[in-house]
Amino acid sequence: MLDARAGVVSGSNPDYHRDRLLLSTLGLGLEQTSQYLMQNAPGFDEFNAWIIETAGKPTDTAIARLRHLIHGTAQAAAITEQHQQILVMADVLDADDLQFWQENGYVILHDAVPAADCAAAEQVIWNTLGAREDDIESWYHGQHANIMVQLFQSAALEKNRRSLRIHKAFAQLWGTADLWATTDRCGFNVPDRPGHRFRGPDLHWDMSLQQPIPFATQGILYLTDTPPEQGALTVVPGFHRRIDAWLDQLPAGADPREQDLHALGSVPIGGKAGDLIIWLQALPHGSRANLGSKPRIVQYINMLPSELQIQQTWR
């Protein structure tokens, strides 16, 4: 990240992914850390102090796991035990869920976290924004340019990231329990009204479209009931099975990101509080205008393995 501040591009995707896992394990968001480094260019001691001040002192287990990742030292016993616990858990995605995943590129894990845990995380977001559910005017706070809330540190958010049901779902899709929970941000998408229209992000991809497109997951946890019209997550189901052909047929020089992605068959995916939607990164995805009467309140949650294929050429 400091290289990026100096205008140096390393092109080392494994290092980038490892850095992302390191930050998540320390309880830091990628966006907030990048912003801090770009604005301050701190020395090591100053950066270390900021980490502890922001996210607290890392546990011995977290330090041991990071040493295992970076230096190949022995894995922490608590992590090994956790992985074994996940492996012997009953599946949370059944055969129909997995078939749906193969065909559509997304799947819904119902009751991923208890209702009380959803409510606790939801309240943290309300408090952070200085808004109240019973005060509609307070929803339109203007504190961020789009629907994203740069909120990362919270015991309630962390509890949801550590959900065993969520871990098991990702383990089924990745084929391994040795996964790292990301420290991601939250979302607060208010209903459209005069003077406040949906500002995105609309349908997009978060990875390079250089082929072949590697397997990777993304996820979103609904903290409140979210019908399709309430700014629900929107994807193009099944597009992972035809993205290569679609890219190949684009005219020379055409930017795939500038095409009408909704014309590909976008669908809003509604859900209940506690539903986790996991989707393949190859699917165009985004939010949409909230035409409901309440905000869409979500927490982004993903789990990734230690090694992740990333295309070095950006398209």
C-alpha positions, 0 to 999 in steps of 0.5 A: 500500500505504501508502494501505491502511495509512491506510484509504484505498482508491484504486480505481486498478486499473491502479496496483495492477497496476503496483505488483505488476509493480514488486515482482515485478521487484524480486524482492519478494513482494506479501505480504512487502512488504504486511506490512512496510509495514503494520507499519513505514510507512517513509519512502522511504530506509528502504523503499529500504534494506529492498528492497535488504537483502531482495532485493538491488540491482536490475539495470540491465536491471530498472531500465530495464524499470521505467522503460519501464513507468512513464515510457515510456522506451526498452525495455532491449535485453536485454528486447527480445532476450529477447522475440524469443528467445521468439517464435522458439522452437518451441511448447511447447504443441501443438494438442492442448494448446491445444484442451484449454486451450480446453475445460477452462481449464487445461493441463499443461506437462510438463518445464517445468524440469529435474529438477535445478532442481526438486530445488534449489528443493525443498531451499530450501523444506525448509531454510527450514522447518527440516524434513527429508524423512527426519524426518516429525515435522519436517514438522509445523512449525506455522510457517504457518497454512495450506499457504503458505510465505512464501518469495520470495528464492532463486536456485533459485526465480528460476531457475525463474521465468526458464525459457524453456519456461515463458515460451513457454507463457504467451506462447502463451496470452497471445498475446504474449511481453511478459510479466512473471514474478511473484515468488510464494510456495511451498507445503508441504502435509503429509499429514493425520494426527490433530492436523493436518488440512488447513487450506486454502485450499480451492476459491476465486477470487482475483479479483472475480466481477463480470461480465464476468470478464477473462482472466487466468492462474495457475500452479503448478509441482510440485517433486516427484511429486504424485499426485492424492491427495497434496493436488494442485491441484484445479480445476473443469475447463471452468467458465470456459465456464459461470461466467456462467450459474451466477452468473446463476442464483444466488438474489438475495443469495447469495454465490457464494463460500459455495456448494458449489464441489466440487459443480460437479465439482472434480478433483485434477490430479496431475503429475510433478516439473517439471510446470507447471499453468496455469489460467484465473482463472475456474476455482474452484481450491485444494488439498485434503487430502493423503491421501498419504505425502509433502508436496506441495511446489510453487512458484507461478509466473505471467506477466502482461502490462503491462496487465491488466483488473481489475474495480473492483467486488468481488463 
